[in-house]
Amino acid sequence: MTDLSFHELVEQLTAILDEALEHPPKPWSYFTDSSPDAGYFGVLAKLSATEAGQAVSGTSIAAQVSHVIFAMEASSAFMRGDLNPPGLERWQQSWRVPELDEAMWAQMQQELRDAYRELRRTIESHAVSQAQSVGVAIGAIAHIAYHLGAIKQKIAALGRVV
């Protein structure tokens, strides 16, 4: 058995991240179904601002998205060496979303895309720079996947097919 190279590790991390946000990178998947719209972008594109902003079991889909954006930004910063976490206040703010209109919902989805691209670039450039960065990358991806599941549960509770 040969050891996994850093390149192979990063390739696997980004493949799982891509699956969570975009779609499975192969005809099969690691954890979502293999449809091209199984990730955040495909799932969220089907929702109106009204649906995204509606509280379901305590939080809205938009609040979940806002929190994931915050978490991706914080993870990227930490992997790049910023050891000053954003703090409890910023974490709490990540859950507060004003009433949405369609333009705001589109903007939030763009912010998610931007945070994803930055996290992906950071994983490619910093994930294997130190052991803790590998842990942050894995934790970030797990956190993103968790919230994708929570969002899909909220969509199902709204009576929509995921």
C-alpha positions as CSV (number, residue, x, y, z in Angstrom):
1,M,0.0,0.0,0.0
2,T,1.4,3.4,-0.9
3,D,0.9,6.6,1.0
4,L,-1.6,9.2,-0.3
5,S,0.1,12.2,-1.8
6,F,-0.8,15.7,-0.8
7,H,-2.1,16.3,-4.3
8,E,-4.4,13.2,-4.0
9,L,-5.6,14.4,-0.6
10,V,-6.5,17.9,-1.9
11,E,-8.1,16.3,-5.0
12,Q,-10.4,14.3,-2.8
13,L,-11.2,17.2,-0.4
14,T,-12.2,19.4,-3.3
15,A,-14.2,16.6,-5.0
16,I,-16.3,16.2,-1.9
17,L,-16.7,20.0,-1.5
18,D,-17.7,20.3,-5.2
19,E,-20.3,17.6,-4.7
20,A,-21.8,19.5,-1.7
21,L,-22.1,22.8,-3.6
22,E,-22.3,22.0,-7.3
23,H,-22.8,18.3,-8.2
24,P,-21.0,15.1,-7.9
25,P,-17.7,15.2,-9.9
26,K,-18.3,11.7,-11.2
27,P,-21.3,9.7,-12.4
28,W,-21.4,8.4,-8.8
29,S,-21.3,10.3,-5.6
30,Y,-19.7,10.3,-2.2
31,F,-22.8,11.3,-0.2
32,T,-25.5,13.1,-2.2
33,D,-27.6,11.5,-4.9
34,S,-25.8,11.7,-8.3
35,S,-28.2,14.1,-10.0
36,P,-26.6,17.3,-11.4
37,D,-28.7,19.5,-9.1
38,A,-28.1,17.6,-5.8
39,G,-25.8,20.2,-4.3
40,Y,-26.6,23.6,-2.8
41,F,-26.7,25.5,-6.1
42,G,-29.2,23.2,-7.7
43,V,-31.3,22.8,-4.6
44,L,-31.4,26.6,-3.8
45,A,-32.1,27.6,-7.4
46,K,-35.5,26.0,-7.2
47,L,-36.6,28.1,-4.3
48,S,-38.3,31.5,-4.2
49,A,-37.2,34.1,-1.8
50,T,-40.5,33.6,0.1
51,E,-39.8,29.9,0.5
52,A,-36.1,30.5,1.5
53,G,-37.1,33.1,4.0
54,Q,-39.9,31.0,5.7
55,A,-39.0,29.7,9.1
56,V,-39.3,25.9,9.3
57,S,-38.5,24.2,12.6
58,G,-36.9,27.3,14.0
59,T,-34.8,28.6,11.2
60,S,-35.2,29.5,7.5
61,I,-33.3,28.1,4.6
62,A,-31.9,31.5,4.1
63,A,-30.6,31.5,7.6
64,Q,-28.9,28.2,7.0
65,V,-27.3,29.6,3.8
66,S,-26.1,32.7,5.7
67,H,-24.6,30.6,8.4
68,V,-22.8,28.4,5.8
69,I,-21.4,31.5,4.1
70,F,-20.0,32.7,7.4
71,A,-18.6,29.3,8.2
72,M,-16.9,28.9,4.8
73,E,-15.3,32.4,5.2
74,A,-14.1,31.7,8.7
75,S,-12.6,28.3,7.6
76,S,-10.9,29.9,4.7
77,A,-9.4,32.6,6.9
78,F,-8.2,30.1,9.5
79,M,-6.5,27.9,6.9
80,R,-4.7,31.0,5.5
81,G,-3.3,31.6,9.0
82,D,-5.8,34.0,10.5
83,L,-6.0,32.6,14.1
84,N,-8.5,35.3,15.3
85,P,-11.9,33.7,15.0
86,P,-14.8,36.0,14.1
87,G,-16.4,35.4,17.5
88,L,-19.7,34.7,19.0
89,E,-21.4,37.9,17.8
90,R,-20.5,37.3,14.2
91,W,-21.7,33.7,14.5
92,Q,-25.0,34.9,16.0
93,Q,-25.4,37.4,13.2
94,S,-24.9,34.7,10.6
95,W,-28.3,33.3,11.6
96,R,-30.1,36.6,11.3
97,V,-31.5,37.2,7.8
98,P,-33.8,40.1,7.0
99,E,-37.0,39.5,5.1
100,L,-36.0,38.5,1.6
101,D,-37.0,39.7,-1.8
102,E,-35.9,37.9,-5.0
103,A,-32.9,40.3,-5.5
104,M,-31.6,39.6,-2.0
105,W,-32.1,35.9,-2.4
106,A,-30.2,36.0,-5.7
107,Q,-27.4,38.0,-3.9
108,M,-27.2,35.5,-1.1
109,Q,-26.8,32.7,-3.5
110,Q,-24.0,34.6,-5.3
111,E,-22.3,35.2,-1.9
112,L,-22.5,31.4,-1.3
113,R,-20.9,30.8,-4.7
114,D,-18.1,33.3,-3.9
115,A,-17.5,31.8,-0.4
116,Y,-17.4,28.3,-2.0
117,R,-14.8,29.4,-4.7
118,E,-12.7,31.0,-2.0
119,L,-12.8,28.0,0.2
120,R,-12.0,25.7,-2.7
121,R,-9.0,27.9,-3.6
122,T,-7.9,27.9,0.0
123,I,-8.1,24.2,0.3
124,E,-6.0,23.8,-2.9
125,S,-3.4,26.2,-1.6
126,H,-3.4,25.7,2.2
127,A,-5.1,22.5,3.3
128,V,-2.0,20.5,3.5
129,S,0.3,23.3,4.8
130,Q,-0.1,22.1,8.4
131,A,-2.0,19.3,10.1
132,Q,-4.6,21.6,11.6
133,S,-5.5,23.0,8.2
134,V,-6.3,19.5,7.0
135,G,-8.7,19.2,10.0
136,V,-10.2,22.6,9.3
137,A,-10.8,21.6,5.6
138,I,-12.4,18.3,6.7
139,G,-14.5,20.0,9.3
140,A,-15.6,22.7,6.9
141,I,-16.8,20.1,4.4
142,A,-18.6,18.1,7.1
143,H,-20.3,21.3,8.3
144,I,-21.4,22.2,4.8
145,A,-22.7,18.7,4.2
146,Y,-24.6,18.8,7.5
147,H,-26.4,22.0,6.5
148,L,-27.2,20.7,3.0
149,G,-29.1,17.9,4.8
150,A,-30.8,20.4,7.1
151,I,-31.8,22.5,4.1
152,K,-33.2,19.5,2.2
153,Q,-35.2,18.5,5.3
154,K,-36.7,22.1,5.5
155,I,-37.6,21.9,1.8
156,A,-39.3,18.6,2.4
157,A,-41.2,20.1,5.4
158,L,-42.4,22.9,3.0
159,G,-44.0,20.1,0.9
160,R,-41.5,20.4,-1.9
161,V,-39.6,17.6,-3.6
162,V,-35.9,17.7,-3.1
